[in-house]
Amino acid sequence: MTPATVITGASAGIGAELARVFAGHGHALVMVARREQRLAALAAEIAAAGKPAPLVLPVDLAQPDAAARLGEVLAARELAPQYIVNNAGFGLVGRAADLDVAEQLAMIDLNVRALTDLSLAFVDSLARQSGGLLNVASVAGFFPGPGAAVYYAGKAYVLSLTEALHAELAPLGIRVTCLCPGPVATEFQARAGVGNAPEWPLAVSAERVAAEAYRGLMSGKRIVLPGWPNRLVASLVPRFVPRPILLAMLGRRQRRRRA
């Protein structure tokens, strides 16, 4: 069996940069997303740079059996997951009561349920390969999120789950890291229903986020918060700003993003 790194949501943004970083370090890649043409173009770019050509899998991870089907494909190709990178996800901005309920539940399916399934489906293989798990949350996971309530809650779940798995899987030799980026200029903003430009001063590029994530995972870090403003905000604001004030501040921010 050949060790492989599985990256979900690899067709654009942080996921595509993570694929480039892992490929640059010699990992055999399995890139998963719905947009096959985007994946194929990235795979061609990586192969043209002299790296092993990634396997492209156009899979809708929101489907309940996605992890099982992914496992079957990997086994048929004699690929053993060494690293799982759970990057696939999307956000929605707006009052939860006003947003489409079905779309919010679909967000939970992808951001929470599918991530959990993939985090646990290949533990035996990760242990045999002395590999690791990288889950992409957000600096939003440290806060309540009026104006994007379900998205923030989902990222808080990812953060909590990944920190716990960091402790639980360490005896098996599995590195587990939670990546918590702040705003990054990707397609994420357009999908969420807000503008494309990040609103955070000193925003970190997707390239830097991916590079710091890779270093953090390989060194066994529990949490990676790219950029000192994000580290400062995540560590100090929840501790020192009263919850009612924090809720009001975050609510105003989301209203400005929708304006």
Backbone as CSV, one residue per row, in Angstrom:
resi,resn,N_x,N_y,N_z,CA_x,CA_y,CA_z,C_x,C_y,C_z
1,MET,0.851,-1.202,0.000,0.000,0.000,0.000,0.886,1.251,0.000
2,THR,0.500,2.226,-0.806,1.259,3.469,-0.916,0.668,4.522,0.011
3,PRO,1.483,5.144,0.868,0.960,6.208,1.729,0.462,7.379,0.889
4,ALA,-0.666,7.972,1.306,-1.247,9.080,0.552,-1.821,10.119,1.501
5,THR,-1.830,11.353,1.031,-2.454,12.465,1.747,-3.758,12.820,1.064
6,VAL,-4.849,12.768,1.810,-6.179,13.069,1.283,-6.543,14.496,1.687
7,ILE,-6.819,15.335,0.697,-7.168,16.733,0.965,-8.549,17.007,0.395
8,THR,-9.486,17.386,1.242,-10.826,17.720,0.774,-10.923,19.223,0.504
9,GLY,-11.870,19.589,-0.351,-12.010,20.996,-0.703,-10.762,21.543,-1.364
10,ALA,-10.123,20.703,-2.200,-8.826,21.059,-2.775,-8.924,21.835,-4.074
11,SER,-10.119,22.193,-4.513,-10.268,22.804,-5.833,-9.944,24.293,-5.850
12,ALA,-9.850,24.942,-4.690,-9.614,26.387,-4.676,-9.182,26.821,-3.280
13,GLY,-8.736,28.072,-3.191,-8.461,28.690,-1.902,-7.425,27.984,-1.068
14,ILE,-7.684,27.902,0.226,-6.741,27.287,1.157,-6.507,25.826,0.795
15,GLY,-7.548,25.116,0.352,-7.393,23.717,-0.003,-6.406,23.513,-1.128
16,ALA,-6.488,24.350,-2.169,-5.545,24.251,-3.286,-4.127,24.561,-2.830
17,GLU,-3.980,25.550,-1.952,-2.638,25.878,-1.448,-2.089,24.757,-0.573
18,LEU,-2.949,24.128,0.205,-2.501,22.984,0.997,-2.026,21.859,0.079
19,ALA,-2.736,21.639,-1.021,-2.309,20.610,-1.973,-0.929,20.940,-2.526
20,ARG,-0.700,22.186,-2.872,0.609,22.579,-3.405,1.714,22.379,-2.364
21,VAL,1.413,22.709,-1.117,2.430,22.570,-0.070,2.746,21.101,0.179
22,PHE,1.728,20.274,0.331,1.974,18.855,0.563,2.713,18.231,-0.626
23,ALA,2.291,18.583,-1.846,2.976,18.055,-3.025,4.429,18.506,-3.058
24,GLY,4.678,19.762,-2.670,6.040,20.276,-2.654,6.944,19.540,-1.695
25,HIS,6.351,18.910,-0.687,7.124,18.118,0.271,7.105,16.629,-0.076
26,GLY,6.673,16.306,-1.283,6.791,14.940,-1.773,5.666,13.994,-1.440
27,HIS,4.553,14.499,-0.946,3.436,13.631,-0.602,2.654,13.220,-1.858
28,ALA,2.249,11.972,-1.895,1.305,11.525,-2.923,-0.079,12.007,-2.518
29,LEU,-0.761,12.703,-3.426,-2.009,13.377,-3.068,-3.232,12.684,-3.641
30,VAL,-4.305,12.731,-2.848,-5.650,12.419,-3.311,-6.472,13.677,-3.059
31,MET,-6.897,14.323,-4.136,-7.594,15.599,-4.006,-9.084,15.388,-4.233
32,VAL,-9.884,15.857,-3.264,-11.321,15.589,-3.264,-12.085,16.909,-3.280
33,ALA,-13.034,17.022,-4.187,-13.951,18.165,-4.248,-15.013,17.837,-5.292
34,ARG,-16.010,18.683,-5.403,-17.064,18.439,-6.399,-16.659,18.891,-7.792
35,ARG,-15.799,19.905,-7.895,-15.483,20.505,-9.198,-14.301,19.787,-9.848
36,GLU,-14.621,18.812,-10.678,-13.595,17.953,-11.266,-12.625,18.735,-12.147
37,GLN,-13.126,19.683,-12.930,-12.238,20.428,-13.818,-11.202,21.225,-13.041
38,ARG,-11.627,21.835,-11.944,-10.680,22.583,-11.105,-9.615,21.641,-10.538
39,LEU,-10.047,20.477,-10.061,-9.101,19.506,-9.514,-8.123,19.034,-10.586
40,ALA,-8.640,18.750,-11.777,-7.792,18.259,-12.856,-6.745,19.302,-13.242
41,ALA,-7.133,20.577,-13.269,-6.186,21.631,-13.613,-5.084,21.736,-12.561
42,LEU,-5.452,21.636,-11.297,-4.457,21.690,-10.224,-3.553,20.467,-10.268
43,ALA,-4.129,19.292,-10.529,-3.322,18.081,-10.632,-2.308,18.195,-11.762
44,ALA,-2.731,18.779,-12.892,-1.821,18.964,-14.020,-0.698,19.930,-13.657
45,GLU,-1.035,20.985,-12.925,-0.023,21.947,-12.489,1.019,21.278,-11.586
46,ILE,0.549,20.466,-10.648,1.458,19.787,-9.721,2.341,18.791,-10.464
47,ALA,1.753,18.037,-11.386,2.536,17.070,-12.158,3.563,17.775,-13.040
48,ALA,3.187,18.936,-13.612,4.107,19.676,-14.473,5.315,20.200,-13.696
49,ALA,5.159,20.352,-12.380,6.264,20.801,-11.531,7.176,19.651,-11.127
50,GLY,6.922,18.459,-11.675,7.778,17.319,-11.396,7.392,16.523,-10.171
51,LYS,6.219,16.765,-9.626,5.744,16.033,-8.459,4.836,14.891,-8.917
52,PRO,4.608,13.892,-8.043,3.692,12.805,-8.424,2.311,13.345,-8.773
53,ALA,1.743,12.850,-9.867,0.430,13.322,-10.292,-0.622,12.932,-9.265
54,PRO,-1.372,13.893,-8.717,-2.398,13.568,-7.719,-3.548,12.782,-8.328
55,LEU,-4.187,11.980,-7.494,-5.428,11.324,-7.864,-6.568,12.306,-7.629
56,VAL,-7.406,12.498,-8.629,-8.534,13.429,-8.558,-9.810,12.641,-8.318
57,LEU,-10.546,13.019,-7.248,-11.800,12.345,-6.926,-12.915,13.380,-6.782
58,PRO,-13.781,13.498,-7.792,-14.923,14.405,-7.670,-16.022,13.762,-6.830
59,VAL,-16.070,14.124,-5.560,-16.995,13.505,-4.607,-17.744,14.599,-3.863
60,ASP,-19.040,14.412,-3.682,-19.849,15.313,-2.849,-19.794,14.783,-1.415
61,LEU,-18.997,15.411,-0.599,-18.787,14.926,0.764,-20.011,15.091,1.648
62,ALA,-20.990,15.861,1.206,-22.208,16.013,1.994,-23.074,14.757,1.957
63,GLN,-22.783,13.831,1.040,-23.540,12.586,0.989,-23.165,11.699,2.167
64,PRO,-24.128,11.018,2.782,-23.862,10.256,4.010,-22.812,9.155,3.856
65,ASP,-22.673,8.581,2.662,-21.747,7.473,2.485,-20.425,7.900,1.856
66,ALA,-20.138,9.203,1.855,-18.961,9.705,1.141,-17.663,9.117,1.680
67,ALA,-17.503,9.049,2.992,-16.265,8.524,3.566,-16.079,7.048,3.224
68,ALA,-17.168,6.288,3.278,-17.082,4.872,2.941,-16.700,4.684,1.481
69,ARG,-17.304,5.470,0.586,-16.977,5.359,-0.836,-15.539,5.787,-1.102
70,LEU,-15.089,6.810,-0.402,-13.700,7.245,-0.534,-12.746,6.134,-0.097
71,GLY,-13.075,5.474,0.999,-12.250,4.364,1.464,-12.177,3.231,0.458
72,GLU,-13.284,2.947,-0.196,-13.304,1.879,-1.203,-12.407,2.230,-2.390
73,VAL,-12.460,3.481,-2.837,-11.627,3.905,-3.961,-10.146,3.823,-3.588
74,LEU,-9.802,4.276,-2.398,-8.407,4.233,-1.969,-7.904,2.792,-1.881
75,ALA,-8.734,1.920,-1.319,-8.325,0.511,-1.211,-8.130,-0.103,-2.593
76,ALA,-9.026,0.212,-3.531,-8.896,-0.331,-4.887,-7.629,0.165,-5.570
77,ARG,-7.197,1.363,-5.229,-5.963,1.932,-5.803,-4.737,1.567,-4.979
78,GLU,-4.930,0.781,-3.922,-3.841,0.384,-3.016,-3.148,1.605,-2.420
79,LEU,-3.989,2.549,-1.986,-3.511,3.746,-1.311,-3.923,3.693,0.151
80,ALA,-2.985,3.970,1.039,-3.249,3.964,2.478,-3.177,5.397,2.999
81,PRO,-4.284,5.935,3.525,-4.233,7.304,4.044,-3.177,7.460,5.138
82,GLN,-2.278,8.400,4.915,-1.274,8.758,5.913,-1.626,10.082,6.578
83,TYR,-2.175,11.006,5.789,-2.643,12.284,6.313,-4.036,12.550,5.746
84,ILE,-4.931,12.992,6.618,-6.261,13.442,6.213,-6.340,14.937,6.486
85,VAL,-6.678,15.701,5.461,-6.817,17.147,5.596,-8.282,17.490,5.306
86,ASN,-9.012,17.827,6.344,-10.432,18.171,6.225,-10.569,19.674,6.041
87,ASN,-10.573,20.094,4.780,-10.668,21.512,4.464,-12.020,21.892,3.866
88,ALA,-12.757,20.942,3.328,-14.019,21.254,2.650,-15.007,21.909,3.614
89,GLY,-15.683,22.927,3.123,-16.691,23.587,3.956,-17.145,24.880,3.308
90,PHE,-18.226,25.442,3.826,-18.692,26.748,3.361,-19.396,27.454,4.507
91,GLY,-19.620,28.748,4.329,-20.275,29.545,5.355,-21.478,30.284,4.803
92,LEU,-22.329,30.732,5.700,-23.483,31.552,5.349,-23.572,32.707,6.338
93,VAL,-23.790,33.899,5.818,-23.910,35.084,6.665,-25.346,35.592,6.602
94,GLY,-25.914,35.851,7.764,-27.293,36.314,7.869,-27.914,35.765,9.152
95,ARG,-29.049,36.318,9.546,-29.742,35.822,10.734,-30.225,34.403,10.469
96,ALA,-29.982,33.514,11.424,-30.324,32.100,11.242,-31.802,31.925,10.900
97,ALA,-32.665,32.729,11.503,-34.098,32.606,11.252,-34.489,33.077,9.852
98,ASP,-33.622,33.876,9.218,-33.913,34.389,7.885,-33.313,33.534,6.776
99,LEU,-32.228,32.831,7.085,-31.565,32.011,6.077,-32.354,30.734,5.820
100,ASP,-32.142,30.161,4.653,-32.807,28.903,4.304,-32.349,27.793,5.250
101,VAL,-33.306,27.136,5.895,-32.971,26.109,6.879,-32.269,24.919,6.218
102,ALA,-32.758,24.512,5.061,-32.148,23.370,4.375,-30.693,23.649,4.034
103,GLU,-30.395,24.885,3.633,-29.011,25.227,3.297,-28.135,25.241,4.548
104,GLN,-28.691,25.687,5.667,-27.919,25.662,6.906,-27.660,24.225,7.369
105,LEU,-28.650,23.346,7.186,-28.438,21.941,7.536,-27.420,21.298,6.602
106,ALA,-27.399,21.712,5.329,-26.391,21.214,4.398,-24.999,21.667,4.829
107,MET,-24.913,22.869,5.375,-23.637,23.365,5.891,-23.170,22.508,7.060
108,ILE,-24.078,22.136,7.942,-23.734,21.254,9.054,-23.271,19.891,8.532
109,ASP,-23.970,19.374,7.508,-23.587,18.082,6.934,-22.144,18.093,6.456
110,LEU,-21.749,19.167,5.788,-20.397,19.230,5.240,-19.371,19.651,6.288
111,ASN,-19.638,20.749,6.976,-18.651,21.318,7.897,-18.452,20.493,9.159
112,VAL,-19.502,19.761,9.575,-19.457,19.048,10.857,-19.520,17.531,10.673
113,ARG,-20.619,17.049,10.076,-20.786,15.591,9.995,-19.727,14.940,9.117
114,ALA,-19.514,15.466,7.902,-18.534,14.862,6.993,-17.132,14.949,7.577
115,LEU,-16.806,16.082,8.191,-15.484,16.230,8.811,-15.297,15.205,9.919
116,THR,-16.318,14.990,10.735,-16.222,14.004,11.809,-16.034,12.600,11.241
117,ASP,-16.813,12.279,10.219,-16.722,10.966,9.594,-15.306,10.712,9.073
118,LEU,-14.759,11.674,8.333,-13.428,11.503,7.768,-12.330,11.539,8.831
119,SER,-12.578,12.244,9.929,-11.596,12.282,11.019,-11.437,10.920,11.683
120,LEU,-12.510,10.134,11.669,-12.498,8.857,12.394,-12.378,7.639,11.491
121,ALA,-12.675,7.807,10.199,-12.771,6.650,9.300,-11.438,5.955,9.055
122,PHE,-10.327,6.686,9.147,-9.042,6.126,8.736,-8.006,6.133,9.855
123,VAL,-8.470,6.102,11.091,-7.549,6.174,12.231,-6.540,5.031,12.200
124,ASP,-6.981,3.827,11.901,-6.053,2.686,11.876,-4.944,2.911,10.854
125,SER,-5.308,3.408,9.694,-4.310,3.660,8.658,-3.355,4.786,9.071
126,LEU,-3.894,5.849,9.650,-3.032,6.945,10.098,-2.038,6.458,11.138
127,ALA,-2.475,5.569,12.028,-1.572,5.033,13.049,-0.483,4.169,12.415
128,ARG,-0.864,3.305,11.478,0.132,2.445,10.827,1.158,3.267,10.053
129,GLN,0.714,4.396,9.486,1.600,5.220,8.668,2.289,6.326,9.474
130,SER,2.072,6.351,10.794,2.626,7.424,11.646,2.304,8.789,11.047
131,GLY,1.034,8.954,10.688,0.617,10.157,9.983,-0.104,11.153,10.849
132,GLY,-1.089,11.817,10.253,-1.747,12.870,11.005,-3.059,13.308,10.404
133,LEU,-3.735,14.177,11.144,-5.046,14.711,10.795,-4.994,16.226,10.945
134,LEU,-5.368,16.929,9.883,-5.450,18.387,9.905,-6.891,18.789,9.625
135,ASN,-7.545,19.382,10.614,-8.916,19.858,10.451,-8.911,21.379,10.370
136,VAL,-9.613,21.906,9.382,-9.658,23.357,9.185,-10.903,23.911,9.870
137,ALA,-10.680,24.680,10.923,-11.767,25.388,11.613,-11.683,26.856,11.205
138,SER,-11.610,27.741,12.152,-11.553,29.176,11.873,-11.344,29.895,13.194
139,VAL,-10.831,31.107,13.118,-10.785,31.926,14.325,-12.202,32.142,14.853
140,ALA,-13.206,31.985,13.978,-14.607,32.080,14.406,-14.960,31.053,15.458
141,GLY,-14.233,29.933,15.495,-14.518,28.888,16.463,-14.305,29.303,17.904
142,PHE,-13.636,30.413,18.124,-13.382,30.895,19.486,-14.482,31.828,19.987
143,PHE,-15.486,32.116,19.134,-16.469,33.148,19.464,-17.895,32.677,19.180
144,PRO,-18.885,33.326,19.816,-20.271,33.177,19.348,-20.428,33.998,18.081
145,GLY,-21.431,33.691,17.274,-21.504,34.351,15.976,-22.862,34.853,15.556
146,PRO,-23.463,35.809,16.263,-24.726,36.363,15.768,-24.519,36.961,14.382
147,GLY,-25.387,36.602,13.455,-25.227,37.015,12.073,-24.585,35.939,11.208
148,ALA,-24.056,34.895,11.854,-23.535,33.720,11.144,-23.536,32.570,12.156
149,ALA,-24.644,32.422,12.854,-24.704,31.592,14.054,-24.330,30.137,13.798
150,VAL,-24.886,29.546,12.755,-24.649,28.122,12.518,-23.215,27.889,12.062
151,TYR,-22.688,28.787,11.249,-21.294,28.648,10.817,-20.343,28.728,12.007
152,TYR,-20.484,29.732,12.857,-19.611,29.880,14.019,-19.727,28.664,14.943
153,ALA,-20.958,28.203,15.157,-21.161,27.045,16.027,-20.475,25.811,15.456
154,GLY,-20.557,25.642,14.142,-19.889,24.503,13.517,-18.386,24.560,13.688
155,LYS,-17.799,25.740,13.552,-16.353,25.860,13.705,-15.927,25.668,15.160
156,ALA,-16.786,26.071,16.107,-16.502,25.784,17.512,-16.485,24.273,17.751
157,TYR,-17.392,23.562,17.106,-17.405,22.101,17.201,-16.114,21.513,16.643
158,VAL,-15.692,21.981,15.477,-14.468,21.458,14.860,-13.270,21.700,15.761
159,LEU,-13.190,22.885,16.340,-12.089,23.200,17.246,-12.096,22.276,18.450
160,SER,-13.251,22.115,19.078,-13.350,21.260,20.263,-13.028,19.803,19.930
161,LEU,-13.613,19.301,18.850,-13.358,17.919,18.444,-11.879,17.683,18.183
162,THR,-11.265,18.589,17.442,-9.876,18.380,17.046,-8.935,18.454,18.240
163,GLU,-9.195,19.370,19.158,-8.363,19.419,20.363,-8.472,18.109,21.143
164,ALA,-9.689,17.565,21.248,-9.870,16.303,21.966,-9.168,15.152,21.244
165,LEU,-9.284,15.112,19.908,-8.607,14.060,19.157,-7.088,14.195,19.239
166,HIS,-6.606,15.418,19.359,-5.170,15.634,19.552,-4.683,14.847,20.780
167,ALA,-5.485,14.882,21.847,-5.120,14.154,23.065,-5.378,12.655,22.929
168,GLU,-6.522,12.285,22.335,-6.895,10.877,22.263,-6.000,10.061,21.328
169,LEU,-5.579,10.661,20.234,-4.844,9.910,19.224,-3.327,9.997,19.389
170,ALA,-2.869,10.860,20.277,-1.423,10.977,20.497,-0.774,9.648,20.893
171,PRO,-1.396,8.821,21.765,-0.764,7.534,22.103,-0.598,6.602,20.904
172,LEU,-1.350,6.837,19.824,-1.228,6.019,18.619,-0.167,6.559,17.663
173,GLY,0.454,7.658,18.044,1.467,8.254,17.180,0.884,9.102,16.069
174,ILE,-0.367,9.526,16.206,-1.034,10.334,15.184,-0.996,11.800,15.592
175,ARG,-0.473,12.635,14.728,-0.475,14.076,14.968,-1.827,14.652,14.561
176,VAL,-2.408,15.477,15.398,-3.719,16.076,15.114,-3.622,17.581,15.352
177,THR,-3.961,18.337,14.327,-3.827,19.795,14.375,-5.111,20.453,13.897
178,CYS,-5.494,21.531,14.567,-6.633,22.339,14.126,-6.101,23.649,13.553
179,LEU,-6.401,23.905,12.294,-6.025,25.150,11.637,-7.165,26.145,11.796
180,CYS,-6.854,27.326,12.329,-7.875,28.338,12.592,-7.496,29.656,11.919
181,PRO,-7.681,29.759,10.613,-7.348,31.012,9.928,-8.376,32.098,10.214
182,GLY,-7.936,33.331,10.088,-8.862,34.448,10.069,-9.328,34.665,8.637
183,PRO,-9.856,35.850,8.323,-10.305,36.119,6.955,-9.167,35.978,5.947
184,VAL,-9.439,35.260,4.873,-8.491,35.061,3.782,-9.242,35.333,2.485
185,ALA,-8.595,36.003,1.545,-9.248,36.340,0.282,-9.359,35.097,-0.596
186,THR,-10.495,34.406,-0.533,-10.763,33.230,-1.356,-12.206,33.317,-1.851
187,GLU,-12.687,32.240,-2.493,-14.073,32.188,-2.931,-15.052,32.046,-1.759
188,PHE,-14.523,31.789,-0.571,-15.370,31.544,0.594,-16.325,32.707,0.833
189,GLN,-15.818,33.936,0.717,-16.654,35.101,1.014,-17.855,35.193,0.069
190,ALA,-17.616,34.942,-1.218,-18.720,35.010,-2.170,-19.765,33.945,-1.872
191,ARG,-19.319,32.740,-1.523,-20.258,31.660,-1.208,-21.065,32.003,0.041
192,ALA,-20.439,32.716,0.986,-21.116,33.070,2.234,-22.102,34.215,2.061
193,GLY,-22.027,34.910,0.915,-22.947,36.007,0.673,-22.411,37.356,1.072
194,VAL,-21.067,37.475,1.144,-20.447,38.766,1.468,-19.418,39.063,0.394
195,GLY,-18.776,40.225,0.490,-17.788,40.623,-0.504,-16.560,39.733,-0.493
196,ASN,-15.743,39.847,-1.529,-14.567,38.998,-1.671,-13.383,39.463,-0.830
197,ALA,-13.302,40.732,-0.493,-12.123,41.238,0.206,-12.248,41.016,1.701
198,PRO,-11.188,40.501,2.360,-11.243,40.328,3.802,-11.303,41.671,4.513
199,GLU,-11.938,41.686,5.660,-12.118,42.930,6.394,-11.151,43.043,7.561
200,TRP,-10.191,42.167,7.636,-9.306,42.124,8.798,-7.970,42.751,8.449
201,PRO,-7.469,43.708,9.262,-6.163,44.298,8.964,-5.069,43.240,9.040
202,LEU,-4.080,43.372,8.191,-2.959,42.425,8.143,-3.446,41.007,7.873
203,ALA,-4.441,40.880,6.988,-4.969,39.555,6.656,-3.857,38.687,6.087
204,VAL,-3.946,37.384,6.331,-2.914,36.435,5.932,-3.328,35.783,4.618
205,SER,-2.373,35.612,3.709,-2.673,35.005,2.414,-2.932,33.512,2.565
206,ALA,-3.635,32.943,1.587,-3.889,31.505,1.593,-2.587,30.718,1.531
207,GLU,-1.602,31.244,0.796,-0.307,30.568,0.702,0.367,30.464,2.074
208,ARG,0.337,31.577,2.819,0.968,31.555,4.143,0.194,30.670,5.109
209,VAL,-1.133,30.712,5.033,-1.951,29.851,5.885,-1.585,28.385,5.662
210,ALA,-1.473,27.983,4.395,-1.160,26.593,4.082,0.232,26.211,4.570
211,ALA,1.191,27.110,4.379,2.560,26.813,4.816,2.641,26.653,6.331
212,GLU,1.967,27.553,7.064,1.991,27.453,8.528,1.237,26.213,9.003
213,ALA,0.162,25.863,8.304,-0.594,24.664,8.667,0.268,23.421,8.517
214,TYR,1.004,23.338,7.423,1.851,22.159,7.190,2.927,22.052,8.277
215,ARG,3.596,23.162,8.552,4.634,23.136,9.589,4.049,22.751,10.945
216,GLY,2.874,23.295,11.248,2.254,22.990,12.529,1.878,21.530,12.651
217,LEU,1.314,20.970,11.594,0.944,19.555,11.625,2.169,18.678,11.793
218,MET,3.200,18.933,11.029,4.393,18.089,11.080,5.118,18.192,12.427
219,SER,4.977,19.330,13.090,5.606,19.482,14.401,4.685,19.076,15.544
220,GLY,3.470,18.630,15.226,2.552,18.148,16.257,1.840,19.228,17.036
221,LYS,1.697,20.432,16.483,0.989,21.498,17.191,-0.500,21.188,17.285
222,ARG,-1.082,21.568,18.388,-2.511,21.346,18.601,-3.348,22.326,17.800
223,ILE,-2.975,23.600,17.791,-3.715,24.647,17.099,-2.732,25.511,16.307
224,VAL,-3.100,25.857,15.090,-2.333,26.806,14.288,-3.232,28.003,13.993
225,LEU,-2.812,29.171,14.441,-3.523,30.430,14.202,-2.600,31.332,13.380
226,PRO,-2.724,31.322,12.064,-1.792,32.101,11.238,-1.974,33.601,11.430
227,GLY,-0.872,34.297,11.642,-0.917,35.748,11.779,-1.073,36.190,13.219
228,TRP,-0.214,37.101,13.658,-0.261,37.507,15.065,-1.561,38.211,15.446
229,PRO,-2.233,38.989,14.554,-3.513,39.579,14.988,-4.543,38.521,15.363
230,ASN,-4.594,37.429,14.591,-5.549,36.365,14.901,-5.199,35.663,16.206
231,ARG,-3.909,35.436,16.445,-3.503,34.806,17.707,-3.853,35.691,18.887
232,LEU,-3.646,36.991,18.716,-3.951,37.936,19.793,-5.447,37.965,20.079
233,VAL,-6.241,38.062,19.037,-7.698,38.145,19.203,-8.239,36.869,19.831
234,ALA,-7.805,35.723,19.337,-8.339,34.449,19.831,-7.944,34.180,21.276
235,SER,-6.778,34.655,21.688,-6.315,34.363,23.039,-6.810,35.369,24.071
236,LEU,-6.985,36.632,23.668,-7.290,37.669,24.661,-8.755,38.095,24.691
237,VAL,-9.360,38.256,23.515,-10.713,38.819,23.483,-11.728,37.965,24.239
238,PRO,-11.792,36.635,24.023,-12.795,35.856,24.769,-12.582,35.884,26.280
239,ARG,-11.339,36.113,26.712,-11.038,36.116,28.150,-11.405,37.422,28.826
240,PHE,-11.277,38.537,28.119,-11.377,39.831,28.785,-12.582,40.678,28.364
241,VAL,-13.219,40.346,27.238,-14.391,41.121,26.813,-15.651,40.415,27.321
242,PRO,-16.496,41.105,28.096,-17.729,40.476,28.591,-18.576,39.934,27.441
243,ARG,-19.230,38.810,27.700,-19.970,38.124,26.639,-21.034,39.006,25.987
244,PRO,-21.840,39.771,26.735,-22.839,40.620,26.066,-22.217,41.626,25.111
245,ILE,-21.090,42.215,25.523,-20.409,43.179,24.653,-19.858,42.471,23.419
246,LEU,-19.296,41.283,23.616,-18.742,40.519,22.497,-19.832,40.162,21.486
247,LEU,-20.986,39.744,21.992,-22.100,39.411,21.104,-22.540,40.629,20.289
248,ALA,-22.618,41.776,20.932,-23.025,42.998,20.229,-21.993,43.388,19.179
249,MET,-20.702,43.288,19.512,-19.645,43.639,18.572,-19.682,42.738,17.338
250,LEU,-19.801,41.439,17.565,-19.794,40.502,16.447,-21.057,40.644,15.596
251,GLY,-22.186,40.915,16.239,-23.408,41.138,15.488,-23.291,42.347,14.570
252,ARG,-22.710,43.447,15.072,-22.518,44.642,14.244,-21.583,44.353,13.085
253,ARG,-20.553,43.573,13.321,-19.603,43.251,12.252,-20.290,42.494,11.116
254,GLN,-21.108,41.506,11.472,-21.778,40.737,10.429,-22.790,41.595,9.662
255,ARG,-23.440,42.525,10.358,-24.384,43.405,9.665,-23.637,44.294,8.662
256,ARG,-22.439,44.760,9.032,-21.652,45.578,8.101,-21.220,44.756,6.893
257,ARG,-20.913,43.493,7.100,-20.485,42.649,5.973,-21.620,42.443,4.972
258,ARG,-22.864,42.426,5.472,-24.004,42.190,4.575,-24.467,43.477,3.894
259,ALA,-24.043,44.606,4.440,-24.521,45.899,3.913,-23.977,46.177,2.503
